[in-house]
Amino acid sequence: MNCAICKATIEQTFLNKIIGTYVKKDSKRHVVCFACQKKLPHKELVEKL
């Protein structure tokens, strides 16, 4: 999986859970990496998707 903002590859745990989060915009789920999540507040994350 790739981050929707920076296009970096997102790591997964052994149970195939992502190390990051899903952000919902217009009833679609987008994957955001931990680094982007740490840098940007939630409102800016949604705007950049």
N, C-alpha and C positions, 0 to 999 in steps of 0.2 A: 504494500500500500504506500501511497505517496501523500504528502501533506498538500492540502488544497491551496495553501498560501505560498509556501516556499518551494514546493515540489521535491522536498527531501524525502528519502525513504524512511518510513516509520518502522521501528523495531517491534517485534511481537514476542510475547512470552511463550513458554512451552505449551500453553493451552490455546494459542493463537489469539490472545487478547492483545490489543494494541497498547503501546506505551504512549499515550496521548489521550485525546478525547474526541467525541463526535459533537459537532455544532450543527444545530438545526436552523435552516433558513428556507422559508417557503415550502415547508413540509418535506424537505430533502435533507438527508444527513450528510455532512461533509466531515472528513477526517482532518484534524489539526494536530500537529506534532507538539511535543512538550515545550520545545524552545519557542515556538511562535505563541503558544499559550502563555508562556512566562513573560514574553516581551510586551504583548498587547492586551489591553482591557477587552472585555467581552464585546462591547459595542463596536470597537474597531475590527475585531475578528469577523463579526457578521457583515460589516460594510465591505470588507475586502473579498468576501466570497462571491 
